[in-house]
Amino acid sequence: MEEHQIVLIIIIAVTILMSLIIICFSNNTLELNVELNVFKAKIKIEIKKRN
């Protein structure tokens, strides 16, 4: 497996984990949702840099 594939898998796993945490603490959903969207944007930028 190439290095960027491993990084991608880790990023996806972290994103799923964060989504589950957000579902658990859904009383703060809006605030956390904004944070997750910012995090996803950072991931997309990171992927573009690597490609």
Phi and psi in radians as a Rosetta constraint file:
Dihedral C 1 N 2 CA 2 C 2 CIRCULARHARMONIC -1.364 0.35
Dihedral N 2 CA 2 C 2 N 3 CIRCULARHARMONIC 2.738 0.35
Dihedral C 2 N 3 CA 3 C 3 CIRCULARHARMONIC -1.020 0.35
Dihedral N 3 CA 3 C 3 N 4 CIRCULARHARMONIC -0.772 0.35
Dihedral C 3 N 4 CA 4 C 4 CIRCULARHARMONIC -1.160 0.35
Dihedral N 4 CA 4 C 4 N 5 CIRCULARHARMONIC -0.477 0.35
Dihedral C 4 N 5 CA 5 C 5 CIRCULARHARMONIC -1.195 0.35
Dihedral N 5 CA 5 C 5 N 6 CIRCULARHARMONIC -0.705 0.35
Dihedral C 5 N 6 CA 6 C 6 CIRCULARHARMONIC -1.105 0.35
Dihedral N 6 CA 6 C 6 N 7 CIRCULARHARMONIC -0.781 0.35
Dihedral C 6 N 7 CA 7 C 7 CIRCULARHARMONIC -1.041 0.35
Dihedral N 7 CA 7 C 7 N 8 CIRCULARHARMONIC -0.760 0.35
Dihedral C 7 N 8 CA 8 C 8 CIRCULARHARMONIC -1.064 0.35
Dihedral N 8 CA 8 C 8 N 9 CIRCULARHARMONIC -0.782 0.35
Dihedral C 8 N 9 CA 9 C 9 CIRCULARHARMONIC -1.076 0.35
Dihedral N 9 CA 9 C 9 N 10 CIRCULARHARMONIC -0.756 0.35
Dihedral C 9 N 10 CA 10 C 10 CIRCULARHARMONIC -1.079 0.35
Dihedral N 10 CA 10 C 10 N 11 CIRCULARHARMONIC -0.797 0.35
Dihedral C 10 N 11 CA 11 C 11 CIRCULARHARMONIC -1.058 0.35
Dihedral N 11 CA 11 C 11 N 12 CIRCULARHARMONIC -0.774 0.35
Dihedral C 11 N 12 CA 12 C 12 CIRCULARHARMONIC -1.104 0.35
Dihedral N 12 CA 12 C 12 N 13 CIRCULARHARMONIC -0.768 0.35
Dihedral C 12 N 13 CA 13 C 13 CIRCULARHARMONIC -1.060 0.35
Dihedral N 13 CA 13 C 13 N 14 CIRCULARHARMONIC -0.761 0.35
Dihedral C 13 N 14 CA 14 C 14 CIRCULARHARMONIC -1.110 0.35
Dihedral N 14 CA 14 C 14 N 15 CIRCULARHARMONIC -0.730 0.35
Dihedral C 14 N 15 CA 15 C 15 CIRCULARHARMONIC -1.081 0.35
Dihedral N 15 CA 15 C 15 N 16 CIRCULARHARMONIC -0.765 0.35
Dihedral C 15 N 16 CA 16 C 16 CIRCULARHARMONIC -1.100 0.35
Dihedral N 16 CA 16 C 16 N 17 CIRCULARHARMONIC -0.765 0.35
Dihedral C 16 N 17 CA 17 C 17 CIRCULARHARMONIC -1.045 0.35
Dihedral N 17 CA 17 C 17 N 18 CIRCULARHARMONIC -0.792 0.35
Dihedral C 17 N 18 CA 18 C 18 CIRCULARHARMONIC -1.090 0.35
Dihedral N 18 CA 18 C 18 N 19 CIRCULARHARMONIC -0.681 0.35
Dihedral C 18 N 19 CA 19 C 19 CIRCULARHARMONIC -1.086 0.35
Dihedral N 19 CA 19 C 19 N 20 CIRCULARHARMONIC -0.729 0.35
Dihedral C 19 N 20 CA 20 C 20 CIRCULARHARMONIC -1.141 0.35
Dihedral N 20 CA 20 C 20 N 21 CIRCULARHARMONIC -0.709 0.35
Dihedral C 20 N 21 CA 21 C 21 CIRCULARHARMONIC -1.073 0.35
Dihedral N 21 CA 21 C 21 N 22 CIRCULARHARMONIC -0.754 0.35
Dihedral C 21 N 22 CA 22 C 22 CIRCULARHARMONIC -1.097 0.35
Dihedral N 22 CA 22 C 22 N 23 CIRCULARHARMONIC -0.700 0.35
Dihedral C 22 N 23 CA 23 C 23 CIRCULARHARMONIC -1.115 0.35
Dihedral N 23 CA 23 C 23 N 24 CIRCULARHARMONIC -0.697 0.35
Dihedral C 23 N 24 CA 24 C 24 CIRCULARHARMONIC -1.112 0.35
Dihedral N 24 CA 24 C 24 N 25 CIRCULARHARMONIC -0.682 0.35
Dihedral C 24 N 25 CA 25 C 25 CIRCULARHARMONIC -1.847 0.35
Dihedral N 25 CA 25 C 25 N 26 CIRCULARHARMONIC 0.879 0.35
Dihedral C 25 N 26 CA 26 C 26 CIRCULARHARMONIC -1.205 0.35
Dihedral N 26 CA 26 C 26 N 27 CIRCULARHARMONIC -0.114 0.35
Dihedral C 26 N 27 CA 27 C 27 CIRCULARHARMONIC -1.201 0.35
Dihedral N 27 CA 27 C 27 N 28 CIRCULARHARMONIC -0.405 0.35
Dihedral C 27 N 28 CA 28 C 28 CIRCULARHARMONIC -1.882 0.35
Dihedral N 28 CA 28 C 28 N 29 CIRCULARHARMONIC 0.517 0.35
Dihedral C 28 N 29 CA 29 C 29 CIRCULARHARMONIC -0.942 0.35
Dihedral N 29 CA 29 C 29 N 30 CIRCULARHARMONIC -0.832 0.35
Dihedral C 29 N 30 CA 30 C 30 CIRCULARHARMONIC -1.052 0.35
Dihedral N 30 CA 30 C 30 N 31 CIRCULARHARMONIC -0.874 0.35
Dihedral C 30 N 31 CA 31 C 31 CIRCULARHARMONIC -1.043 0.35
Dihedral N 31 CA 31 C 31 N 32 CIRCULARHARMONIC -0.823 0.35
Dihedral C 31 N 32 CA 32 C 32 CIRCULARHARMONIC -1.186 0.35
Dihedral N 32 CA 32 C 32 N 33 CIRCULARHARMONIC -0.588 0.35
Dihedral C 32 N 33 CA 33 C 33 CIRCULARHARMONIC -1.092 0.35
Dihedral N 33 CA 33 C 33 N 34 CIRCULARHARMONIC -0.728 0.35
Dihedral C 33 N 34 CA 34 C 34 CIRCULARHARMONIC -1.076 0.35
Dihedral N 34 CA 34 C 34 N 35 CIRCULARHARMONIC -0.787 0.35
Dihedral C 34 N 35 CA 35 C 35 CIRCULARHARMONIC -1.048 0.35
Dihedral N 35 CA 35 C 35 N 36 CIRCULARHARMONIC -0.736 0.35
Dihedral C 35 N 36 CA 36 C 36 CIRCULARHARMONIC -1.126 0.35
Dihedral N 36 CA 36 C 36 N 37 CIRCULARHARMONIC -0.713 0.35
Dihedral C 36 N 37 CA 37 C 37 CIRCULARHARMONIC -1.102 0.35
Dihedral N 37 CA 37 C 37 N 38 CIRCULARHARMONIC -0.698 0.35
Dihedral C 37 N 38 CA 38 C 38 CIRCULARHARMONIC -1.103 0.35
Dihedral N 38 CA 38 C 38 N 39 CIRCULARHARMONIC -0.759 0.35
Dihedral C 38 N 39 CA 39 C 39 CIRCULARHARMONIC -1.072 0.35
Dihedral N 39 CA 39 C 39 N 40 CIRCULARHARMONIC -0.757 0.35
Dihedral C 39 N 40 CA 40 C 40 CIRCULARHARMONIC -1.100 0.35
Dihedral N 40 CA 40 C 40 N 41 CIRCULARHARMONIC -0.694 0.35
Dihedral C 40 N 41 CA 41 C 41 CIRCULARHARMONIC -1.088 0.35
Dihedral N 41 CA 41 C 41 N 42 CIRCULARHARMONIC -0.725 0.35
Dihedral C 41 N 42 CA 42 C 42 CIRCULARHARMONIC -1.083 0.35
Dihedral N 42 CA 42 C 42 N 43 CIRCULARHARMONIC -0.714 0.35
Dihedral C 42 N 43 CA 43 C 43 CIRCULARHARMONIC -1.078 0.35
Dihedral N 43 CA 43 C 43 N 44 CIRCULARHARMONIC -0.792 0.35
Dihedral C 43 N 44 CA 44 C 44 CIRCULARHARMONIC -1.060 0.35
Dihedral N 44 CA 44 C 44 N 45 CIRCULARHARMONIC -0.724 0.35
Dihedral C 44 N 45 CA 45 C 45 CIRCULARHARMONIC -1.107 0.35
Dihedral N 45 CA 45 C 45 N 46 CIRCULARHARMONIC -0.759 0.35
Dihedral C 45 N 46 CA 46 C 46 CIRCULARHARMONIC -1.077 0.35
Dihedral N 46 CA 46 C 46 N 47 CIRCULARHARMONIC -0.753 0.35
Dihedral C 46 N 47 CA 47 C 47 CIRCULARHARMONIC -1.115 0.35
Dihedral N 47 CA 47 C 47 N 48 CIRCULARHARMONIC -0.752 0.35
Dihedral C 47 N 48 CA 48 C 48 CIRCULARHARMONIC -1.076 0.35
Dihedral N 48 CA 48 C 48 N 49 CIRCULARHARMONIC -0.685 0.35
Dihedral C 48 N 49 CA 49 C 49 CIRCULARHARMONIC -1.083 0.35
Dihedral N 49 CA 49 C 49 N 50 CIRCULARHARMONIC -0.692 0.35
Dihedral C 49 N 50 CA 50 C 50 CIRCULARHARMONIC -1.326 0.35
Dihedral N 50 CA 50 C 50 N 51 CIRCULARHARMONIC -0.513 0.35
